[in-house]
């Protein structure tokens, strides 16, 4: 895989991924498969990984909303 910016070679690493939630809190996901450019350090996650993260966050919102209703 080539970097879209500098055309350097990209390799896969497992890195932490930080998501800022709507309420300002940050959620850190560990060991997310990430492509990293060897030349410029540009990082990118595959579309499927991004979709899985979005699904997880949507589920988290549902769980939190359900938890608020039970209180």
mmCIF file of the N, C-alpha and C atoms, coordinates in Angstrom:
data_MODEL
# 
_entry.id   MODEL 
# 
loop_
_atom_site.group_PDB 
_atom_site.id 
_atom_site.type_symbol 
_atom_site.label_atom_id 
_atom_site.label_alt_id 
_atom_site.label_comp_id 
_atom_site.label_asym_id 
_atom_site.label_entity_id 
_atom_site.label_seq_id 
_atom_site.pdbx_PDB_ins_code 
_atom_site.Cartn_x 
_atom_site.Cartn_y 
_atom_site.Cartn_z 
_atom_site.occupancy 
_atom_site.B_iso_or_equiv 
_atom_site.pdbx_formal_charge 
_atom_site.auth_seq_id 
_atom_site.auth_comp_id 
_atom_site.auth_asym_id 
_atom_site.auth_atom_id 
_atom_site.pdbx_PDB_model_num 
ATOM 1   N N  . UNK A 1 1  ? 0.860   -1.180 0.000  1.00 0.00 ? 1  UNK A N  1 
ATOM 2   C CA . UNK A 1 1  ? 0.000   0.000  0.000  1.00 0.00 ? 1  UNK A CA 1 
ATOM 3   C C  . UNK A 1 1  ? 0.900   1.235  0.000  1.00 0.00 ? 1  UNK A C  1 
ATOM 4   N N  . UNK A 1 2  ? 0.509   2.221  -0.795 1.00 0.00 ? 2  UNK A N  1 
ATOM 5   C CA . UNK A 1 2  ? 1.275   3.464  -0.899 1.00 0.00 ? 2  UNK A CA 1 
ATOM 6   C C  . UNK A 1 2  ? 0.555   4.600  -0.167 1.00 0.00 ? 2  UNK A C  1 
ATOM 7   N N  . UNK A 1 3  ? 1.336   5.473  0.448  1.00 0.00 ? 3  UNK A N  1 
ATOM 8   C CA . UNK A 1 3  ? 0.797   6.646  1.138  1.00 0.00 ? 3  UNK A CA 1 
ATOM 9   C C  . UNK A 1 3  ? 0.147   7.579  0.108  1.00 0.00 ? 3  UNK A C  1 
ATOM 10  N N  . UNK A 1 4  ? -1.071  8.071  0.384  1.00 0.00 ? 4  UNK A N  1 
ATOM 11  C CA . UNK A 1 4  ? -1.730  8.968  -0.568 1.00 0.00 ? 4  UNK A CA 1 
ATOM 12  C C  . UNK A 1 4  ? -1.068  10.348 -0.636 1.00 0.00 ? 4  UNK A C  1 
ATOM 13  N N  . UNK A 1 5  ? -0.198  10.675 0.311  1.00 0.00 ? 5  UNK A N  1 
ATOM 14  C CA . UNK A 1 5  ? 0.431   11.994 0.332  1.00 0.00 ? 5  UNK A CA 1 
ATOM 15  C C  . UNK A 1 5  ? 1.836   11.997 -0.229 1.00 0.00 ? 5  UNK A C  1 
ATOM 16  N N  . UNK A 1 6  ? 2.697   11.118 0.293  1.00 0.00 ? 6  UNK A N  1 
ATOM 17  C CA . UNK A 1 6  ? 4.100   11.149 -0.129 1.00 0.00 ? 6  UNK A CA 1 
ATOM 18  C C  . UNK A 1 6  ? 4.490   9.949  -0.989 1.00 0.00 ? 6  UNK A C  1 
ATOM 19  N N  . UNK A 1 7  ? 3.561   9.024  -1.174 1.00 0.00 ? 7  UNK A N  1 
ATOM 20  C CA . UNK A 1 7  ? 3.770   7.801  -1.970 1.00 0.00 ? 7  UNK A CA 1 
ATOM 21  C C  . UNK A 1 7  ? 4.767   6.836  -1.342 1.00 0.00 ? 7  UNK A C  1 
ATOM 22  N N  . UNK A 1 8  ? 5.068   7.029  -0.054 1.00 0.00 ? 8  UNK A N  1 
ATOM 23  C CA . UNK A 1 8  ? 5.934   6.099  0.666  1.00 0.00 ? 8  UNK A CA 1 
ATOM 24  C C  . UNK A 1 8  ? 5.201   4.794  0.937  1.00 0.00 ? 8  UNK A C  1 
ATOM 25  N N  . UNK A 1 9  ? 5.950   3.784  1.318  1.00 0.00 ? 9  UNK A N  1 
ATOM 26  C CA . UNK A 1 9  ? 5.356   2.494  1.653  1.00 0.00 ? 9  UNK A CA 1 
ATOM 27  C C  . UNK A 1 9  ? 4.650   2.579  3.006  1.00 0.00 ? 9  UNK A C  1 
ATOM 28  N N  . UNK A 1 10 ? 3.500   1.924  3.096  1.00 0.00 ? 10 UNK A N  1 
ATOM 29  C CA . UNK A 1 10 ? 2.766   1.879  4.352  1.00 0.00 ? 10 UNK A CA 1 
ATOM 30  C C  . UNK A 1 10 ? 2.784   0.449  4.869  1.00 0.00 ? 10 UNK A C  1 
ATOM 31  N N  . UNK A 1 11 ? 2.871   0.322  6.179  1.00 0.00 ? 11 UNK A N  1 
ATOM 32  C CA . UNK A 1 11 ? 2.830   -0.996 6.812  1.00 0.00 ? 11 UNK A CA 1 
ATOM 33  C C  . UNK A 1 11 ? 1.795   -0.964 7.928  1.00 0.00 ? 11 UNK A C  1 
ATOM 34  N N  . UNK A 1 12 ? 1.311   -2.137 8.295  1.00 0.00 ? 12 UNK A N  1 
ATOM 35  C CA . UNK A 1 12 ? 0.260   -2.213 9.309  1.00 0.00 ? 12 UNK A CA 1 
ATOM 36  C C  . UNK A 1 12 ? 0.860   -2.349 10.699 1.00 0.00 ? 12 UNK A C  1 
ATOM 37  N N  . UNK A 1 13 ? 0.348   -1.546 11.617 1.00 0.00 ? 13 UNK A N  1 
ATOM 38  C CA . UNK A 1 13 ? 0.709   -1.610 13.030 1.00 0.00 ? 13 UNK A CA 1 
ATOM 39  C C  . UNK A 1 13 ? -0.591  -1.622 13.834 1.00 0.00 ? 13 UNK A C  1 
ATOM 40  N N  . UNK A 1 14 ? -0.478  -2.031 15.077 1.00 0.00 ? 14 UNK A N  1 
ATOM 41  C CA . UNK A 1 14 ? -1.630  -1.995 15.984 1.00 0.00 ? 14 UNK A CA 1 
ATOM 42  C C  . UNK A 1 14 ? -1.401  -0.853 16.968 1.00 0.00 ? 14 UNK A C  1 
ATOM 43  N N  . UNK A 1 15 ? -2.176  0.216  16.806 1.00 0.00 ? 15 UNK A N  1 
ATOM 44  C CA . UNK A 1 15 ? -1.997  1.433  17.590 1.00 0.00 ? 15 UNK A CA 1 
ATOM 45  C C  . UNK A 1 15 ? -3.251  1.755  18.389 1.00 0.00 ? 15 UNK A C  1 
ATOM 46  N N  . UNK A 1 16 ? -3.090  2.620  19.391 1.00 0.00 ? 16 UNK A N  1 
ATOM 47  C CA . UNK A 1 16 ? -4.241  3.133  20.127 1.00 0.00 ? 16 UNK A CA 1 
ATOM 48  C C  . UNK A 1 16 ? -4.957  4.162  19.248 1.00 0.00 ? 16 UNK A C  1 
ATOM 49  N N  . UNK A 1 17 ? -6.264  4.187  19.336 1.00 0.00 ? 17 UNK A N  1 
ATOM 50  C CA . UNK A 1 17 ? -7.097  5.098  18.551 1.00 0.00 ? 17 UNK A CA 1 
ATOM 51  C C  . UNK A 1 17 ? -7.979  5.844  19.535 1.00 0.00 ? 17 UNK A C  1 
ATOM 52  N N  . UNK A 1 18 ? -7.935  7.168  19.503 1.00 0.00 ? 18 UNK A N  1 
ATOM 53  C CA . UNK A 1 18 ? -8.697  7.985  20.458 1.00 0.00 ? 18 UNK A CA 1 
ATOM 54  C C  . UNK A 1 18 ? -9.886  8.619  19.744 1.00 0.00 ? 18 UNK A C  1 
ATOM 55  N N  . UNK A 1 19 ? -11.055 8.465  20.345 1.00 0.00 ? 19 UNK A N  1 
ATOM 56  C CA . UNK A 1 19 ? -12.288 9.041  19.816 1.00 0.00 ? 19 UNK A CA 1 
ATOM 57  C C  . UNK A 1 19 ? -12.798 10.052 20.829 1.00 0.00 ? 19 UNK A C  1 
ATOM 58  N N  . UNK A 1 20 ? -13.089 11.268 20.354 1.00 0.00 ? 20 UNK A N  1 
ATOM 59  C CA . UNK A 1 20 ? -13.682 12.257 21.251 1.00 0.00 ? 20 UNK A CA 1 
ATOM 60  C C  . UNK A 1 20 ? -15.195 12.150 21.133 1.00 0.00 ? 20 UNK A C  1 
ATOM 61  N N  . UNK A 1 21 ? -15.832 11.921 22.271 1.00 0.00 ? 21 UNK A N  1 
ATOM 62  C CA . UNK A 1 21 ? -17.279 11.746 22.314 1.00 0.00 ? 21 UNK A CA 1 
ATOM 63  C C  . UNK A 1 21 ? -17.966 13.117 22.278 1.00 0.00 ? 21 UNK A C  1 
ATOM 64  N N  . UNK A 1 22 ? -19.263 13.100 22.014 1.00 0.00 ? 22 UNK A N  1 
ATOM 65  C CA . UNK A 1 22 ? -20.034 14.346 21.936 1.00 0.00 ? 22 UNK A CA 1 
ATOM 66  C C  . UNK A 1 22 ? -19.989 15.148 23.233 1.00 0.00 ? 22 UNK A C  1 
ATOM 67  N N  . UNK A 1 23 ? -19.895 14.456 24.369 1.00 0.00 ? 23 UNK A N  1 
ATOM 68  C CA . UNK A 1 23 ? -19.871 15.147 25.658 1.00 0.00 ? 23 UNK A CA 1 
ATOM 69  C C  . UNK A 1 23 ? -18.473 15.636 26.035 1.00 0.00 ? 23 UNK A C  1 
ATOM 70  N N  . UNK A 1 24 ? -17.507 15.484 25.124 1.00 0.00 ? 24 UNK A N  1 
ATOM 71  C CA . UNK A 1 24 ? -16.154 15.963 25.362 1.00 0.00 ? 24 UNK A CA 1 
ATOM 72  C C  . UNK A 1 24 ? -15.220 14.920 25.958 1.00 0.00 ? 24 UNK A C  1 
ATOM 73  N N  . UNK A 1 25 ? -15.762 13.808 26.420 1.00 0.00 ? 25 UNK A N  1 
ATOM 74  C CA . UNK A 1 25 ? -14.909 12.751 26.963 1.00 0.00 ? 25 UNK A CA 1 
ATOM 75  C C  . UNK A 1 25 ? -14.171 12.056 25.832 1.00 0.00 ? 25 UNK A C  1 
ATOM 76  N N  . UNK A 1 26 ? -13.025 11.479 26.161 1.00 0.00 ? 26 UNK A N  1 
ATOM 77  C CA . UNK A 1 26 ? -12.249 10.752 25.170 1.00 0.00 ? 26 UNK A CA 1 
ATOM 78  C C  . UNK A 1 26 ? -12.265 9.268  25.499 1.00 0.00 ? 26 UNK A C  1 
ATOM 79  N N  . UNK A 1 27 ? -12.421 8.472  24.456 1.00 0.00 ? 27 UNK A N  1 
ATOM 80  C CA . UNK A 1 27 ? -12.435 7.026  24.580 1.00 0.00 ? 27 UNK A CA 1 
ATOM 81  C C  . UNK A 1 27 ? -11.227 6.495  23.818 1.00 0.00 ? 27 UNK A C  1 
ATOM 82  N N  . UNK A 1 28 ? -10.390 5.720  24.502 1.00 0.00 ? 28 UNK A N  1 
ATOM 83  C CA . UNK A 1 28 ? -9.193  5.167  23.868 1.00 0.00 ? 28 UNK A CA 1 
ATOM 84  C C  . UNK A 1 28 ? -9.421  3.699  23.564 1.00 0.00 ? 28 UNK A C  1 
ATOM 85  N N  . UNK A 1 29 ? -9.271  3.357  22.303 1.00 0.00 ? 29 UNK A N  1 
ATOM 86  C CA . UNK A 1 29 ? -9.372  1.975  21.852 1.00 0.00 ? 29 UNK A CA 1 
ATOM 87  C C  . UNK A 1 29 ? -7.952  1.463  21.637 1.00 0.00 ? 29 UNK A C  1 
ATOM 88  N N  . UNK A 1 30 ? -7.640  0.320  22.204 1.00 0.00 ? 30 UNK A N  1 
ATOM 89  C CA . UNK A 1 30 ? -6.286  -0.219 22.113 1.00 0.00 ? 30 UNK A CA 1 
ATOM 90  C C  . UNK A 1 30 ? -6.157  -1.209 20.971 1.00 0.00 ? 30 UNK A C  1 
ATOM 91  N N  . UNK A 1 31 ? -4.964  -1.245 20.388 1.00 0.00 ? 31 UNK A N  1 
ATOM 92  C CA . UNK A 1 31 ? -4.603  -2.252 19.385 1.00 0.00 ? 31 UNK A CA 1 
ATOM 93  C C  . UNK A 1 31 ? -5.508  -2.231 18.145 1.00 0.00 ? 31 UNK A C  1 
ATOM 94  N N  . UNK A 1 32 ? -5.754  -1.044 17.607 1.00 0.00 ? 32 UNK A N  1 
ATOM 95  C CA . UNK A 1 32 ? -6.554  -0.904 16.391 1.00 0.00 ? 32 UNK A CA 1 
ATOM 96  C C  . UNK A 1 32 ? -5.628  -1.074 15.186 1.00 0.00 ? 32 UNK A C  1 
ATOM 97  N N  . UNK A 1 33 ? -5.966  -1.959 14.228 1.00 0.00 ? 33 UNK A N  1 
ATOM 98  C CA . UNK A 1 33 ? -5.114  -2.121 13.052 1.00 0.00 ? 33 UNK A CA 1 
ATOM 99  C C  . UNK A 1 33 ? -5.080  -0.830 12.235 1.00 0.00 ? 33 UNK A C  1 
ATOM 100 N N  . UNK A 1 34 ? -3.880  -0.296 12.044 1.00 0.00 ? 34 UNK A N  1 
ATOM 101 C CA . UNK A 1 34 ? -3.693  1.009  11.423 1.00 0.00 ? 34 UNK A CA 1 
ATOM 102 C C  . UNK A 1 34 ? -2.558  0.933  10.405 1.00 0.00 ? 34 UNK A C  1 
ATOM 103 N N  . UNK A 1 35 ? -2.751  1.543  9.248  1.00 0.00 ? 35 UNK A N  1 
ATOM 104 C CA . UNK A 1 35 ? -1.691  1.642  8.257  1.00 0.00 ? 35 UNK A CA 1 
ATOM 105 C C  . UNK A 1 35 ? -0.868  2.889  8.554  1.00 0.00 ? 35 UNK A C  1 
ATOM 106 N N  . UNK A 1 36 ? 0.470   2.750  8.568  1.00 0.00 ? 36 UNK A N  1 
ATOM 107 C CA . UNK A 1 36 ? 1.378   3.842  8.907  1.00 0.00 ? 36 UNK A CA 1 
ATOM 108 C C  . UNK A 1 36 ? 2.401   4.002  7.784  1.00 0.00 ? 36 UNK A C  1 
ATOM 109 N N  . UNK A 1 37 ? 2.588   5.238  7.309  1.00 0.00 ? 37 UNK A N  1 
ATOM 110 C CA . UNK A 1 37 ? 3.575   5.514  6.271  1.00 0.00 ? 37 UNK A CA 1 
ATOM 111 C C  . UNK A 1 37 ? 4.974   5.522  6.890  1.00 0.00 ? 37 UNK A C  1 
ATOM 112 N N  . UNK A 1 38 ? 5.892   4.817  6.235  1.00 0.00 ? 38 UNK A N  1 
ATOM 113 C CA . UNK A 1 38 ? 7.276   4.754  6.724  1.00 0.00 ? 38 UNK A CA 1 
ATOM 114 C C  . UNK A 1 38 ? 8.017   6.071  6.531  1.00 0.00 ? 38 UNK A C  1 
ATOM 115 N N  . UNK A 1 39 ? 7.563   6.926  5.592  1.00 0.00 ? 39 UNK A N  1 
ATOM 116 C CA . UNK A 1 39 ? 8.257   8.182  5.313  1.00 0.00 ? 39 UNK A CA 1 
ATOM 117 C C  . UNK A 1 39 ? 7.705   9.367  6.107  1.00 0.00 ? 39 UNK A C  1 
ATOM 118 N N  . UNK A 1 40 ? 6.373   9.555  6.054  1.00 0.00 ? 40 UNK A N  1 
ATOM 119 C CA . UNK A 1 40 ? 5.802   10.779 6.650  1.00 0.00 ? 40 UNK A CA 1 
ATOM 120 C C  . UNK A 1 40 ? 4.952   10.521 7.890  1.00 0.00 ? 40 UNK A C  1 
ATOM 121 N N  . UNK A 1 41 ? 4.809   9.263  8.313  1.00 0.00 ? 41 UNK A N  1 
ATOM 122 C CA . UNK A 1 41 ? 4.026   8.878  9.493  1.00 0.00 ? 41 UNK A CA 1 
ATOM 123 C C  . UNK A 1 41 ? 2.525   9.123  9.374  1.00 0.00 ? 41 UNK A C  1 
ATOM 124 N N  . UNK A 1 42 ? 2.036   9.357  8.161  1.00 0.00 ? 42 UNK A N  1 
ATOM 125 C CA . UNK A 1 42 ? 0.590   9.462  7.940  1.00 0.00 ? 42 UNK A CA 1 
ATOM 126 C C  . UNK A 1 42 ? -0.045  8.144  8.382  1.00 0.00 ? 42 UNK A C  1 
ATOM 127 N N  . UNK A 1 43 ? -1.203  8.228  9.048  1.00 0.00 ? 43 UNK A N  1 
ATOM 128 C CA . UNK A 1 43 ? -1.895  7.015  9.485  1.00 0.00 ? 43 UNK A CA 1 
ATOM 129 C C  . UNK A 1 43 ? -3.291  6.963  8.894  1.00 0.00 ? 43 UNK A C  1 
ATOM 130 N N  . UNK A 1 44 ? -3.754  5.742  8.685  1.00 0.00 ? 44 UNK A N  1 
ATOM 131 C CA . UNK A 1 44 ? -5.072  5.536  8.098  1.00 0.00 ? 44 UNK A CA 1 
ATOM 132 C C  . UNK A 1 44 ? -5.604  4.190  8.570  1.00 0.00 ? 44 UNK A C  1 
ATOM 133 N N  . UNK A 1 45 ? -6.902  4.153  8.858  1.00 0.00 ? 45 UNK A N  1 
ATOM 134 C CA . UNK A 1 45 ? -7.530  2.868  9.176  1.00 0.00 ? 45 UNK A CA 1 
ATOM 135 C C  . UNK A 1 45 ? -8.378  2.464  7.981  1.00 0.00 ? 45 UNK A C  1 
ATOM 136 N N  . UNK A 1 46 ? -8.540  1.162  7.792  1.00 0.00 ? 46 UNK A N  1 
ATOM 137 C CA . UNK A 1 46 ? -9.352  0.677  6.682  1.00 0.00 ? 46 UNK A CA 1 
ATOM 138 C C  . UNK A 1 46 ? -10.819 0.996  6.935  1.00 0.00 ? 46 UNK A C  1 
ATOM 139 N N  . UNK A 1 47 ? -11.573 1.105  5.863  1.00 0.00 ? 47 UNK A N  1 
ATOM 140 C CA . UNK A 1 47 ? -12.987 1.462  5.956  1.00 0.00 ? 47 UNK A CA 1 
ATOM 141 C C  . UNK A 1 47 ? -13.754 0.507  6.866  1.00 0.00 ? 47 UNK A C  1 
ATOM 142 N N  . UNK A 1 48 ? -13.465 -0.790 6.760  1.00 0.00 ? 48 UNK A N  1 
ATOM 143 C CA . UNK A 1 48 ? -14.168 -1.779 7.574  1.00 0.00 ? 48 UNK A CA 1 
ATOM 144 C C  . UNK A 1 48 ? -13.898 -1.569 9.062  1.00 0.00 ? 48 UNK A C  1 
ATOM 145 N N  . UNK A 1 49 ? -12.675 -1.174 9.385  1.00 0.00 ? 49 UNK A N  1 
ATOM 146 C CA . UNK A 1 49 ? -12.318 -0.921 10.787 1.00 0.00 ? 49 UNK A CA 1 
ATOM 147 C C  . UNK A 1 49 ? -13.065 0.313  11.284 1.00 0.00 ? 49 UNK A C  1 
ATOM 148 N N  . UNK A 1 50 ? -13.111 1.354  10.468 1.00 0.00 ? 50 UNK A N  1 
ATOM 149 C CA . UNK A 1 50 ? -13.844 2.561  10.830 1.00 0.00 ? 50 UNK A CA 1 
ATOM 150 C C  . UNK A 1 50 ? -15.320 2.288  11.047 1.00 0.00 ? 50 UNK A C  1 
ATOM 151 N N  . UNK A 1 51 ? -15.900 1.444  10.173 1.00 0.00 ? 51 UNK A N  1 
ATOM 152 C CA . UNK A 1 51 ? -17.308 1.090  10.318 1.00 0.00 ? 51 UNK A CA 1 
ATOM 153 C C  . UNK A 1 51 ? -17.544 0.298  11.597 1.00 0.00 ? 51 UNK A C  1 
ATOM 154 N N  . UNK A 1 52 ? -16.615 -0.596 11.930 1.00 0.00 ? 52 UNK A N  1 
ATOM 155 C CA . UNK A 1 52 ? -16.747 -1.374 13.170 1.00 0.00 ? 52 UNK A CA 1 
ATOM 156 C C  . UNK A 1 52 ? -16.683 -0.458 14.393 1.00 0.00 ? 52 UNK A C  1 
ATOM 157 N N  . UNK A 1 53 ? -15.802 0.534  14.341 1.00 0.00 ? 53 UNK A N  1 
ATOM 158 C CA . UNK A 1 53 ? -15.698 1.497  15.448 1.00 0.00 ? 53 UNK A CA 1 
ATOM 159 C C  . UNK A 1 53 ? -16.992 2.294  15.560 1.00 0.00 ? 53 UNK A C  1 
ATOM 160 N N  . UNK A 1 54 ? -17.529 2.755  14.430 1.00 0.00 ? 54 UNK A N  1 
ATOM 161 C CA . UNK A 1 54 ? -18.790 3.499  14.436 1.00 0.00 ? 54 UNK A CA 1 
ATOM 162 C C  . UNK A 1 54 ? -19.933 2.653  14.998 1.00 0.00 ? 54 UNK A C  1 
ATOM 163 N N  . UNK A 1 55 ? -19.998 1.389  14.594 1.00 0.00 ? 55 UNK A N  1 
ATOM 164 C CA . UNK A 1 55 ? -21.030 0.495  15.117 1.00 0.00 ? 55 UNK A CA 1 
ATOM 165 C C  . UNK A 1 55 ? -20.902 0.335  16.624 1.00 0.00 ? 55 UNK A C  1 
ATOM 166 N N  . UNK A 1 56 ? -19.659 0.189  17.099 1.00 0.00 ? 56 UNK A N  1 
ATOM 167 C CA . UNK A 1 56 ? -19.424 0.048  18.526 1.00 0.00 ? 56 UNK A CA 1 
ATOM 168 C C  . UNK A 1 56 ? -19.868 1.308  19.275 1.00 0.00 ? 56 UNK A C  1 
ATOM 169 N N  . UNK A 1 57 ? -19.538 2.482  18.715 1.00 0.00 ? 57 UNK A N  1 
ATOM 170 C CA . UNK A 1 57 ? -19.925 3.738  19.361 1.00 0.00 ? 57 UNK A CA 1 
ATOM 171 C C  . UNK A 1 57 ? -21.443 3.908  19.359 1.00 0.00 ? 57 UNK A C  1 
ATOM 172 N N  . UNK A 1 58 ? -22.104 3.514  18.261 1.00 0.00 ? 58 UNK A N  1 
ATOM 173 C CA . UNK A 1 58 ? -23.568 3.569  18.222 1.00 0.00 ? 58 UNK A CA 1 
ATOM 174 C C  . UNK A 1 58 ? -24.168 2.664  19.288 1.00 0.00 ? 58 UNK A C  1 
ATOM 175 N N  . UNK A 1 59 ? -23.601 1.468  19.435 1.00 0.00 ? 59 UNK A N  1 
ATOM 176 C CA . UNK A 1 59 ? -24.074 0.534  20.451 1.00 0.00 ? 59 UNK A CA 1 
ATOM 177 C C  . UNK A 1 59 ? -23.835 1.103  21.851 1.00 0.00 ? 59 UNK A C  1 
ATOM 178 N N  . UNK A 1 60 ? -22.697 1.747  22.040 1.00 0.00 ? 60 UNK A N  1 
ATOM 179 C CA . UNK A 1 60 ? -22.376 2.354  23.334 1.00 0.00 ? 60 UNK A CA 1 
ATOM 180 C C  . UNK A 1 60 ? -23.408 3.423  23.678 1.00 0.00 ? 60 UNK A C  1 
ATOM 181 N N  . UNK A 1 61 ? -23.786 4.247  22.685 1.00 0.00 ? 61 UNK A N  1 
ATOM 182 C CA . UNK A 1 61 ? -24.812 5.266  22.906 1.00 0.00 ? 61 UNK A CA 1 
ATOM 183 C C  . UNK A 1 61 ? -26.136 4.625  23.304 1.00 0.00 ? 61 UNK A C  1 
ATOM 184 N N  . UNK A 1 62 ? -26.491 3.506  22.670 1.00 0.00 ? 62 UNK A N  1 
ATOM 185 C CA . UNK A 1 62 ? -27.732 2.804  22.980 1.00 0.00 ? 62 UNK A CA 1 
ATOM 186 C C  . UNK A 1 62 ? -27.700 2.250  24.398 1.00 0.00 ? 62 UNK A C  1 
ATOM 187 N N  . UNK A 1 63 ? -26.579 1.677  24.779 1.00 0.00 ? 63 UNK A N  1 
ATOM 188 C CA . UNK A 1 63 ? -26.434 1.119  26.127 1.00 0.00 ? 63 UNK A CA 1 
ATOM 189 C C  . UNK A 1 63 ? -26.532 2.238  27.165 1.00 0.00 ? 63 UNK A C  1 
ATOM 190 N N  . UNK A 1 64 ? -25.837 3.363  26.888 1.00 0.00 ? 64 UNK A N  1 
ATOM 191 C CA . UNK A 1 64 ? -25.885 4.478  27.833 1.00 0.00 ? 64 UNK A CA 1 
ATOM 192 C C  . UNK A 1 64 ? -27.300 5.040  27.932 1.00 0.00 ? 64 UNK A C  1 
ATOM 193 N N  . UNK A 1 65 ? -28.006 5.159  26.808 1.00 0.00 ? 65 UNK A N  1 
ATOM 194 C CA . UNK A 1 65 ? -29.374 5.675  26.841 1.00 0.00 ? 65 UNK A CA 1 
ATOM 195 C C  . UNK A 1 65 ? -30.280 4.723  27.610 1.00 0.00 ? 65 UNK A C  1 
ATOM 196 N N  . UNK A 1 66 ? -30.109 3.441  27.398 1.00 0.00 ? 66 UNK A N  1 
ATOM 197 C CA . UNK A 1 66 ? -30.898 2.441  28.133 1.00 0.00 ? 66 UNK A CA 1 
ATOM 198 C C  . UNK A 1 66 ? -30.598 2.467  29.603 1.00 0.00 ? 66 UNK A C  1 
ATOM 199 N N  . UNK A 1 67 ? -29.350 2.700  29.947 1.00 0.00 ? 67 UNK A N  1 
ATOM 200 C CA . UNK A 1 67 ? -28.962 2.772  31.348 1.00 0.00 ? 67 UNK A CA 1 
ATOM 201 C C  . UNK A 1 67 ? -29.572 3.978  32.034 1.00 0.00 ? 67 UNK A C  1 
ATOM 202 N N  . UNK A 1 68 ? -29.707 5.082  31.295 1.00 0.00 ? 68 UNK A N  1 
ATOM 203 C CA . UNK A 1 68 ? -30.305 6.290  31.882 1.00 0.00 ? 68 UNK A CA 1 
ATOM 204 C C  . UNK A 1 68 ? -31.794 6.066  32.144 1.00 0.00 ? 68 UNK A C  1 
ATOM 205 N N  . UNK A 1 69 ? -32.468 5.287  31.297 1.00 0.00 ? 69 UNK A N  1 
ATOM 206 C CA . UNK A 1 69 ? -33.900 5.071  31.488 1.00 0.00 ? 69 UNK A CA 1 
ATOM 207 C C  . UNK A 1 69 ? -34.191 4.209  32.696 1.00 0.00 ? 69 UNK A C  1 
ATOM 208 N N  . UNK A 1 70 ? -33.269 3.319  33.064 1.00 0.00 ? 70 UNK A N  1 
ATOM 209 C CA . UNK A 1 70 ? -33.484 2.420  34.171 1.00 0.00 ? 70 UNK A CA 1 
ATOM 210 C C  . UNK A 1 70 ? -33.250 3.093  35.525 1.00 0.00 ? 70 UNK A C  1 
ATOM 211 N N  . UNK A 1 71 ? -32.572 4.203  35.536 1.00 0.00 ? 71 UNK A N  1 
ATOM 212 C CA . UNK A 1 71 ? -32.251 4.858  36.816 1.00 0.00 ? 71 UNK A CA 1 
ATOM 213 C C  . UNK A 1 71 ? -33.443 5.540  37.416 1.00 0.00 ? 71 UNK A C  1 
# 
